[in-house]
Amino acid sequence: MSFYIPSLLLAVPRNPATAVGLPLVLGFLSGTPSSNPVNSNWYHNLTSPPGRPPREVFPYVWTLLYAGMGYASHVAVKALDTAALPGNRNDLSWGIALYYAQLGLNLIWSPIFFGTHNTALSLVDSVLLTGTTWYMTRLLDRPTNAKATYFLLPYCAWLAYATYLNAGVWWLNRKRKDA
């Protein structure tokens, strides 16, 4: 059974510019408030797991990942527009619905981690985000002939890595009152 998606949520990714622009703008709005906390004593005093990149890397990586996920949503909606097989329409509908769900989970991570300093809740969000995104990618793979997957696999890999970092920060700082 196909999942109902409001027409506005299909119209946005139908155009490649708005498909890419939506996650870029929302990501910028979500991430901008974290620029002050990453310079705070709280953040600098967190113990991090091995392999954490310099903080200057994150804006560049996220810009590319947001652009890729946005374009994948465009590919998915265009495939839905032409899908004839009910199984493909179902997978595409659910995949697009999960796209918006993962976008929401992605956008609340920074306020949870940097705004509330709640590393445990941000880890829960990260695990849900990673699982949702991997499942969405799986659903969109076949009906888009793997086109969406090409744009989403780097995002999936980064989310797995980011979840490792978040889990490490939570574990290594779990006895602190402010983490």
N, C-alpha and C positions, 0 to 999 in steps of 0.2 A: 504494500500500500504506500503510495506517495505521501510525502509530508507536505502540508500546505505552507507555502511561503508567501507572505504579502508581496504584492506587485512592486512596491518600492524597493524591497530587499532584493528583487531580481533586476530592477531597472538600474540600480547603482553599478553593479558589476558588469552589466551588459556593455557599457562603454569602458574601454580599457583605461582611459585617463581617470575616470572616477573610481574604477575598480582598484587602481594602484593608489590613487590619492586618498581614499577613505582610510585605509590602515596607516598610511604615512602621517596624515593629519592627526588621527586619533592617537597614534603612537607618540607623536611629538607632544600632544597635549598631556598624555599620561606620563611621559618621561621627563618633561621639563621641570616639574616640581622636585625631581630627584637630584637635580644638579647641586642644590645646597646640601642635602644630607650626605652625598658622597664626599663632601669636603668636611664633614663634621667629625668630632671626636668619636662619636658612637661608631660610625662606619670604619674609621681608621683603627679603632681598638678591637674590631672583630677579628677573631682568628679565622683564617680562611684555609680551605683544603688545598692540597698541592694542585698546581695547574691553573690557578686563577690568572686570567690575562690582565694587563694594565687597564684601568678604568677608561682610558681614552679610546680603547678599541670598541666599546659597546655601542656608541652612537653610530659608527660606521656599519657595524655588523647588523644592527637592528634596522637601519635604513634599507639595506639590501634585502633583509628578510621580509620586512613589511612590503616592499615592492614586489617581491616574489609571491608572497601569499595573496596579495591583491590581484596580480595577474593570473594566478591559479583560479581565483574566484571568477574571473572573466572567462577563462577557458571552460570552467564548469557550467556557467550559465549558458554560454554559447552551445555547449554540448546538450544541455537540457532543452534548448530551443529546437534542436533537430532530432532529439532522441525518439525513436519509434518503439523500441522494445520496452515493455513495462518494467522489466528488471533494471534496465539502465536508467529509466526515469525515476524509479524508486531510489536507487543508489545516489543519483545526482541530487534529488530533492533532499535526502537525508544529509548528504555531504555538504550541501550549501547551508542547510540549517546548522550543522555542526561548525561550519566556517564562522558563522556569526556567534555561536556559543564560545568557540575558542578565542575569537577576537575579544569578547567580553572578559573572559578569564585572563587573557593576556593584559588587557588594559587595567585590571584591578591589581595586578601583581605589584607594580611599583608603589602605589599608595599603601598597600599592606606592608611590604618590606621596608620601604624608606619612610613612609609616613607614620606608621604605628610601631615600627621596629619589631614586628611580630614575625620572627623567622619561622616559627612553627606553622602558623596559618599561611604564610607565603609559600611554604613547602607543600602544604595541602593543595593550594591553588596551582602550583607548578606541576604536581603529579597529575591533577585533573586536566590541566592544559595540555600536557604532553600526551596523555592517553587519548584525549579527545582529538588532538591533531593527528596522531598516528592513525586512529580509526577513520577520521575524515579522509586522510590521504589514501587509505586502503579502499574506501568506498568510491573515491573519484578516479582511481587508477584505470580500471577497465573501461568505463564508459567514455573516458577522455583519451583513450589509447595511450595512456601514460603521460600525456602532455602536462596535466596538472601535477603529476608526481614529480616531474623534473623540477618544477618550481617549489614544491613543498618538501622534498627530501632534505635540502640544506636546513630548512626551518626545523624539521623533525630532529635532525642530528643536533642542532644547536639547543633545542629544548631539552634533549636528553642530557647534554653537557650542563646546561643551566640548572637542571634539576639536581644533578650531582653537586654543583657548587652550592646551591641552596641547602641541600641536605647536609653537606659538609659544614657550612656556616652554622646551621641549626645544631648539629651534633657537637661541634667543637666549642660552642658558646652556650649550651643548654643550661648551664648552672648560673649564668649571669641573669640578673634580674631585668636588665634592659634589652635582652635579646630573646 
